[in-house]
């Protein structure tokens, strides 16, 4: 019985190690090799199974799809350093701020544009926290409303394309789809690409933005003292609005438009986006040698982190499969009443709970390769599953104690704002994200109809 539980013990162990604060990539690989050694010594793990590791790692590092990751990171960092976000946020705040809840509306709308142009949660939260939070607090906004809106809006970069999370998730689910076909002994011409997830995420992402705006409108009119108007702000000129709005919108249309019309793959579009961001930064005089050094270092740091976690996750999933962990989970799902519906519900609950203690990258690279092939083999639509998981992972940025958006904002918020106020502020937005997840579960076509339309199906 203990031998059969080794794959589950392995998963529990990695959660414990990560909660202790050890580096993710080395924790994944180290825990996997430790359990592989235990299994070999007990005679219940075939050492030759590890011979597939070099080819798997080589395939991971040379994956063309994943080249989009450093390019999208480069695009986001360039936009952050060029101060385009600051100009856009200032104009939007002046445009809407004189109305009740106007500053909240401006934060949500600017966050949506930043999500569609940078896709980097940390940069969005920190930028808006530094610029918007003092303004909102000075104008009498309730601290929980202000902090919750900034944290939640920053997470839109997870679901609104081009999103690094969707790139990683799309590549992982593509491999899971191929594995499901092998397990079933069938081959289908239907494939899953990152572009499919980008297109499928547009409608749910925009619907989530609308839910945020509706909530802010409810607070502004039901409890006006929590989101009062900023009557001292002067309305900006149309020229200044267009000057701040046109560059990021043009970049968004170029990147997403090229993918939607089939003119470019996500990787190619990422290259175009990075070039466009560099041109915009140069026009604003923010592309000096020192600034480019900062951009290069930040891009390299994020890219190395992602790929090292990829390597560690590849080792972990290989050892987990070598212990028969995927067979164990498949048997568990097969015995559940309700079939695929119950299985999908349990997976979503597990991912949501893991979001309290793990980052979205860890969940994407550890959990999805394990459960993805099983759910896809049960007939789940890969695009719908990808968007469901992406929305679910979005909550991991807001759920305490390890929600990264909470940490980002806590680091730049004034001492007068308590951590408890930040936690209270994000609670309604977590509920809205779960509501969007429920809507998508009830109407899968919200995620699947646009990709089918673009494909002409």
Secondary structure by P-SEA (a helix, b strand, c coil): ccccaaaaaaaaaaaaaaaacccaaaaaaaaaaaaaaaaaaacccccccccaaaaaaaaaaacccaaaaaaaaaaaaaaaaaaaaaaaaaaaaaacccccaaaaaaaaaaaaaaaaccccaaaaaaaaaaccaaaaaaacccaaaaaaaaaaaaaccccccccaaaaaaaaaaaaaaaaaaaaacccccccccaaaaaaaaaaaaaaaaaaaaaaaaaaaacccccbbbccccccccaaaaaaacaaaaaaaaaaaaaaaaccccaaaaaaaaaaaaaaaaaaaccccaaaaaaaaaaaaaaaaaaaaaaaaaaaaaaaaaaaaaaaaaaaaaaaccccaaaaaaaaaaaaaaacccccaaaaaacccccaaaaaaaacccaaaaaaaaaaaaaaccccccccaaaaaaaacccccccaaaaaaaaaaaaaaaaaaaaaaaaccccccaaaaaaacc
